[in-house]
Amino acid sequence: MMNIVDLIFERHHGPEMAVISPDGSLSYAGLEARMLETAHTLRSDAHWPRDITRPRIGLHAPSGPDYIVLALAILKAGACFVPIPSELTASEQQELTERTALHAVLSVEPGARGMEPELRALPSGPMPHAPCSRLNAAFIRFSSGTTARSKGVVISHETLLARITAANEALRIGTEDRVLWVLPMAHHFAVSIILYLYHGATTILAPASDPAVMLRLMREHAATVMYGSPYHYTLLASQPEAAAMKNLRLAVSTAFALSQEVADLFHAKTGLHLTQGMGIIEAGLPLLNLEHAATRPTSVGQPTLSFEVRLDDDGELLLRGPGLFDAYLSPWQPREAVLRDGWFPTGDIAEIDETGSIFLRGRVRSVINVGGMKCFPEEVEAVLTSHPSVKAARVLARPHAALGFVPVAEIIAENGAEMSLVADLKKLCQQRLSAYKVPLLITFVSDLPLTASGKVRRY
């Protein structure tokens, strides 16, 4: 059966640089050699699952060159790669392990000297989702919730190839590109790192919280593309040498919604317009704002060449195109059982303007029905967090006898700001929101429940 790793190194196996980082660099030839050696070591290990066609191997390791080597080695060894994000608690890791029925976990302790991975076999029972074993599965990753209500997404080698091919019709990554990378690899790998390697680019790994080092690496290695979140672009815009980024041909903003304020700040400091995309584990990168980044930066753009979109009667965004996921793992649902007449329901409520630009307004399941009118928590939270004394906010539905539900808000405020903040926030919401969207009650909390990827948990 086809293996994406074989295809990568059939195309690129020479002295050209594959990965550059402060921790060391690897040419394509060097990366292939280390990957092959590691794959051989894994299969020779006493804890490697024997007599299993496609074992499921979890990877728990910090982002970096070693992570890339280990992930590719797992795939090359004939296993299905399951990333285990490092920020998960022990109980969340255990839940992920059980739900995917992992056969073994490959782990590297943060701060370990050199690459000293440990393969630990697990006493996994029979896979509760037998059809998974019949797929040429390359990758299983849980969506942003990771545990609780999220589903494991299964992607085969064939689907992965179709996905990165479709995404690159818009990104146009090639051998001349050098991509500055700052995102966690456990959450972003299949349609990014794999894509860069398959198309022969150089990936420059930079520390996510050090904008000075990001800029230094960008200048030293003449980065042409950057992939980051609004947080990273805000950090970079605060640097006195932010104008050094002007040589980028593409700055993609992903992971969470790009605000107008961040887009304006970044453009003012660098002269560049951020290009927001819609990355979704079920579909890859179906939307990218290439045409209207300057005038509509908060849009997730238009469908890439191979994708189609439409809105259903309730405003839910539907997608159709290559590289859609193969199945949900838990509970087991093959792709065909999820699609609606060939269209994938994203769960996002969207609007499409006269230019064809798509704007995400909220999630289907998070919509608060206030007397028959739709209130999107994300919209209210954006207003609340625009106040300088608000660190974070969560808007929830509270039952109401007459209206069905009304919005209420939980706020994390700057120290000492609570007493004077309620009236200010009510006034701010009344100025910028329809009356039915204004939170009926505002309370202050010390923390908010978050998903593994840092998004507010609503359930």
N, C-alpha and C positions, 0 to 999 in steps of 0.2 A: 504494500500500500504506500501511497505517496507520503513523504515526510517533508514538511516545510523547511527543516534544517538542511536537508540534502539540497534542496533547490537554492537556498541562500548561497551555499559554498560552491555549488556548480557555477554560479554566476560571478562570485567574487571570492578569490582565494589568494590574492597577491599581496604585495607590500603596502598597498594603500591602507590608510588608517581607518579602522572600524570604530574604535572607542578611544577617547581622550579624557583623562580625568586627573585631578591632583594626586590620586592614589596609584596612577600608572596608566599606560596606554597600550593598546593592542592593535596590530595590523589585522587585516582579514586572515592572513596566513597564520598569525599568532593566535588569533581567537579560535580558528578552526583547530589548531593543534591542541590548545588547552581544552577545548570542548571535547575532542575525541579522547584525550587522555582521561578526562573526568568521567565521560560516559563509560569507558572501559572499567575504570575504578568502581563506579557504581554497580555495574553488572557483575563485577567480581566480588562485591561485598557480600558477606554472609547474611546480611539483613535484606538483601534485594529479593523481592517476591519472585519465587520460582514458579514455573508452569502456569503463569498468568499472562494471557495474551497482551493486555494493555493495562498494567497496574496503574493505580492512581497514587501519585507521589506528591505530597505537600512540600512546599518550599518556604521556609521561615528564615529570612536573611535580610540584612540591610541593603538598601539600594547601592549600586556601584558596579564596577566591572565584573566582580566575582558573581554578582547576582545574574548578570547576563550569561556568563559561562555556565553556571549551574542550571539555569532555566533551559538553555539550549541542550545541555548534556542530558537532562531528563527526557526531553523530546527525542533526542538522537538515540537514547537507550530504549526507545519504544514504549515509553510511559506517557501517561496523561499528566500534564503539569497543573497543579492546583496551588496558586499563591495563597500564603497565610500572612495577612498584614501584621506588621510588628506591633501596631498600636492596640490590637485586640487584647482583652483581658484573658486570663487563663481559662475562664469558663466559656468565653466566646470562641477561643481556639478549640476547646474541646467540642463545642457544639458543631463547629465547621468540620472538624475531623470526623465526627460521627455521621453527619448528614451526607458527607461525600464518601463514607466508608473507605477512608484512606488505607492503603496497604503499608505505607511507610512515610516518614517525614524526614526531609533533608534540612538540617538547620546549621546556621553559622551564628555564633554569639556576637552581638555588636561589640566592636572594639577588639575582636580577636586579631592576633598578629598573623598576617598571611591568610590564605584560604584554608581553613581547617574544618571542613564540613563533617557533620556526623549524621549518618543514616540510621534511623531508628525504626525498626519494624513495629507494626501495630497489630494487635489481635483483632483485626476487622472481621466481622461476620460476612455472610453473603451479601452482595450488593442488592439493596432493596429495589433498585431500578434496573432490572436485567437488560432492557433494550440498550442501555448506555454502553454495555460491553460490545455491542455489535457495531457501534460507530467507530470510525477512525479518529477517536477523540484526541485532540491536542491539548485542550484547555478547558478548565472548569473554574468559573469565578462567580462569586456571589455579588449581587448588585449592591448599591450603596449602603443598604442596611446591614449587609454581611450576615447577620443572624436575624432572629425574630421573624419578621414577615417577608424577608427577601427570599429569592429563589436562586438556586444554582443555575448558571447559564452554561450550557455545553456547546463547545465549538470544535468542529472537526478540522483536520489539516486542510481538506478541500475548501471548506467554508472560510478558513483563515486566509487562504490564498485569494479567493474571490473578494474577500473584504478589503485586503490591503491594496489589491489592484484597483478596485472601485474608488477607494479613498484617495489614491494617488493620482487619479484623473483630475482632482481638484488641487491637491498639494503640490504636485509636480516635483517631488523629491527625486534627485538624481545624484550621480557620482560626484558632481561638483559642489553639492550642498554639505554644509556643516551645521548640524542642528544642536543648539544649546538646550540642554535638558535639565529640568529642576524638579520634576514631579516624582512621587513615590512609585517605584516599579511594581509593587504589589497591586496597585490600582490601575496602572497604565503600562501595558506591555504589548498586548496582542496587535493593536492597530497603530502602534507607535514604534517601539524599539524593533519589533519584527519587520515593520514596514521600512524603516530606515536601512536595516541590514539588507533586506531583499533588494532594495533599489540602490545599494552601494554607497550610501551617504556615510559621513563621519558623525558620530554622536559624541557631543562634548558634555560630560557630566559635571554639573556645578552644584555646590552646596545650596540648598533651598533657602537658607536664612541669612546668607552673606552676600548682599548685592555688590559689594566692592569686588569680591572674588568673581562673581558672575560677569561683571563688566571687564575685569582683567582677562578672563578666559575668552570672552567674546572678542576682545581686541586682538589678543595673541593668536587666536586661531581663525580669525576672520569669519565669525559665524554669519550665516546667511538666513537662517530660520531659527525662531525660538518658539518653544512650546511651554506655556506656563499658565498659571491662574491669575486672576485679578490681583491677588495678594502679592505675587512676585513682581508684577508690573508696577504696582504701587511702590514697592521697595526700590525698584530700579529708578523710578521717576524722582525719588527723593535724593538721589546721588548727584553731586555736583558735575560729574562727568557723564550724565545720562545721554547727552547728545552723541556719545560714542556709539550708540545703538543705531544710528541713522543708516548704517550699511546693511541692516537686515532687509531682506526682500519680503519677508513674511513674519509677522508676530501673531501667533495663534493664541487666543485666550479661551481656556476651557476649565473644567472641574466645577465651577459654579458661575452664577450669572454675572455678566459684566455690567456695571452701572455706568450711567452717563458721566458721573463725576470722575470715575477712574479713567474712562476713555478720554475725557477732556484733559485731565491732568497729564496723562501719558503723551498725548499729542502735543501739548504745550511745551513739555520738557524735551521731547525727542523729534518732533516733526513727523512721527509715524502714527498711523491709524491701526489700532488693534483689530484683528479679525477674529470675531467670535465664531465658534463652531458648536455643533451639537454632537457630542460624543455619547454614545449609548451602547452598553455592552451587548445588547441584542442585535445591533445593526452596524456598529463601527462608527464611521463618520459620514452620515448621510447628508448633513447640512453644513454649509460653510459660507460665511458672509464675505465673499470676495468682491461683489459688485458695489455694495453700499456701505462699506465699513466707515467711510468718511461722514456720511450723512445720517446713517442709522446704525450706530455702533452697538446698540443694545439688542439688535436683531440677531438671531442665530443663522440668518442668511437664507439662501435658496438651496434647493436640492442639488447635489452634485450630479454629474452627467448621467450616471447610471440609475439614479433614484427618481421616483415620483412621490408626490405628497398630495394629500387631500384632507379636508376636515369633514367629520361626520356631522350629523344634525345637532349634536351637543357641543360641537367645537373641538372634539378630540382630534389630535393630529395622528394621521395614519401614514405609514411608509410602505413603499414597495421597491425592491431592488435586490442586487446580489449580496451575498455574504450574511444574510440573516441567520441568526443562531440556529443550531440544530434541534435543541430541546431544552426544556426546563427540567432540572434534576429532581427538585423536591417541592411539591409533588411532581412526579414524572408527567410531562406533557410534550409530545413531539411538536415540532414547529407547525405542522399542518393543523393541529388541534387548537393552536393559539391564533393563527391568522384568520381574518375575516375576508373571505373571498379573495385570498391572496395578499391582503393588506395587514401589516403589523400595527396593532393599536398601542401607541406609545404610553398612554396614560397621561399625556400632557394636553392641557387646554391651550389652544393657540389662536392667533389671529394672523391673517395675511393681508398686507396693505396693497395699495395700487401698484407698487413696484414689484410685487411678488416676494417682498421680504417677510419672513416669518418671525413672529414674536411669541414667546412662551408666556402665558399668563398665570399658570398654576397647574396643579395636579388634579386629575379627576377625583381622586379619593380625598383630597384635602379641601375641596370646595365646600364653603359654608353656605347653606341655603337659608337666606334671611328673608322670610316672607315671600319666597318664590324668586328672589333675586340672588345672583351669584356673587359671593365675596371670596376672593382668593387670599389666603393668609400671607402668601409671599408678597403681594402688593402692599398690604398693611405693614408687614415687617420692614419692607424697604423704607417706608416713610418713618417709622419709629426709629430705625437705626441711623437715619440721616441726622438725628439730633446728636450733637457732640457729646452729650452726657450719657448716651446709651451705648453700652458695649455690645449687647446682643438682645434679641427679642424673639419670642415665640407667640404666635396667634393661634388660638384654638376655638372650637365651637362649644358653646354652652347651651343646653336646652332652654327654650323659652316657651311659655304657655301660649302666647299669641302668635309669635313669629316662627315657631319651629326651632330655630337656632339663632344665636347672636354671637358675634366675635368678642372674645376676651383676650387680654394680652398678659404675658409674663415678661418682665424686663430685668436684665442685669444692668445696673447703673454704676456710674463712677462713684467712688466712695463719697458719702455724704450728700449725694445729689437727690436722694429719694423724696425728701419732704417737699421740695419746690418743683418736682418734675412732672407730677400728674397733670396739673393744669396746663403746663407748657405742651405736653404731648397731646392732650385732648385738643388744644387749640391748633396745633400743627396738623393733626389728622383732619380736623374740621375744615382747614384751609385747603387741603390737598386731596381729600377723599369724599366720596358721596356719604351722606349721613348714615346710611345703613352699614357702611364699612367701618365706622368709627368704633373702636373697642368700648363696650359697655362698662368694662371693669379693667383696671390696670393694677397688677400686683408686682411686687419686687421679689426676686429670688437670687440666690447666690450662684446657681449654675443651672444649665439647661441640659436635658438628655440629648446626646448626639449619636449619630450613626458612626460606623468605623471610619468613614471618609470625611467626618467633620460636619455633616449636615444636621440640621435640627431634626430630631426624631419626633414625629407627630402622634405616634400610636403607642 
